[in-house]
Amino acid sequence: MSSMILRNGRIIDPSIFLDEVGDVLVVDGTIEQISDIKNPIEGWRVDEIDCDGCIVCPGLIDIHVHFREPSGGKHEETISSGSASAVAGGFTTVCTMPNTTPAMDSPEAIAHVIAIAKSIGLCNVFPTGCATIGRQGETVAPIEDMVAAGAIAITDDGAVVEDANIMEEVLALCKKCNVPFMQHCQDPKTTVGGVMHEGDVQRELGYGSWPRIAEESIVARDIEINNAIGAWWHAQHISSGGTVDLIRNAQGKKIPFTGEASPHHLLLTDEACKTIGVMAKMNPPLREQSDIDAIKAGILDHTIAILATDHAPHPLHSKECSFPEASFGIVGLECALALYAKALIDEGPLDWLQMLKLMTYNPANLIRRQSLGTLRSNSRADISIIDPNYPWTIDSTKFASMGRNCPFDGWKVNCKPIATIYGGKIVHETLGDRLKRCVKV
């Protein structure tokens, strides 16, 4: 029998509204108890971690990441490198998007990803399945079969389901299968040639415009379609303040709509396209301070219930070109926690309990995995240990991810996951002398 004691940490578990100092006992990969733990049963071998001054919380969950495997032979993020990046960031569960090569549009593809992730064993990797074959928007994918194979949600992320009739069919199948639909909200008719937010900076730089209405019009359309269906609909990477208002109104009418916010849409405006160039090229684009303020207000009033990185690694050569030609997106897993804390705790309006709810309990609820995102007794020991007073400088060259496309390089931040525990095993740690291994009792 193996055991681990996390000593004297600030235990935060939003699933049970817990925020108190104490110990956590893990036995054979399961959380045994939370209390003042004296000595475990004689004969156990114990790893003890001194968590004084640290937060002990459920393993973080990111419902929106891009691992590029299968990648069509390209040298990009694998499930292995992506998993290593996840645990370095304190995440024990990630949900991968289906815009791979080939696309994840069959039960066999879903099962293949799950098998690879299990063989690696660093964290939960839950794949999403395509809404349409090849993400082409023309033929509905075998949604029921993919869900049976383990697809955690349905999305054509990277592309919108543009046809309203197909969208209606997809939502009905998601409702039947009890899985959320995650929408990439972009009307392609309004973004032809668009590479950044439509506004003063875009006009100054002379780049193609990407207006807010591109996002908002899809949200408004889907609210109307889903009103009669009642599937769980989720807006990915919200960038527009108008989107927050639309979702808030839909929720007021009891339509099951949720949304997520990403670090870059909480900390950067379109001015970054001028100051740092291609590393600020996103899909959807960085917008204005008024949009950041609206997204934060939506987080505070629970309209936006989830934080998700949209971790999107690209080879550097795809960013080392002109702004219009550069790839959209950035990596985010390894610095996300510190950036969320900077945006939402250091600069307000949340405390640690509130923020961690958006990174544990709420995403677990959305993907119907309520056994995750909790420290309840008898639950699986997926745990993050966070030092909330750990100053460090973001350096993408040290990331476990194969991506280096990060606009936050050189930023000084103030908190860090110092250990990630998955199924009772330490899969990533920078604990130093806090860890005492294999103590005989």
Secondary structure, 3 states (H helix, E strand, C coil): CEEEEEEEEEEEEHHHCEEEEEEEEEECCEEEEEECCCCCCCCCEEEEEECCCCEEEECEEEEEECCCCCECCCCCCCHHHHHHHHHHCCEEEEEECCCCECCCCCHHHHHHHHHHHHHHCCCEEEECECCEHHHCCCCECCHHHHHHHCCCCECCCCCCCCCHHHHHHHHHHHHHHCCCEEECCCCHHHCCCCCEECCHHHHHHCCCEECCHHHHHHHHHHHHHHCCCCCCEEECCCCCHHHHHHHHHHHHCCCCEEEEECCHHHHCCCCHHHHCHHHHCCCCCCCCHHHHHHHHHHHHCCCCCEECCCECCCCHHHCCCCCCCCCCCCCCCCCHHHHHHHHHHHCCCCCHHHHHHCCCHHHHHHCCCCCCCCCCCCCECCEEEEECCCCEECCHHHCCCCCCCCCCCCCEECCEEEEEEECCEEEEECCHHHEEEEEEC
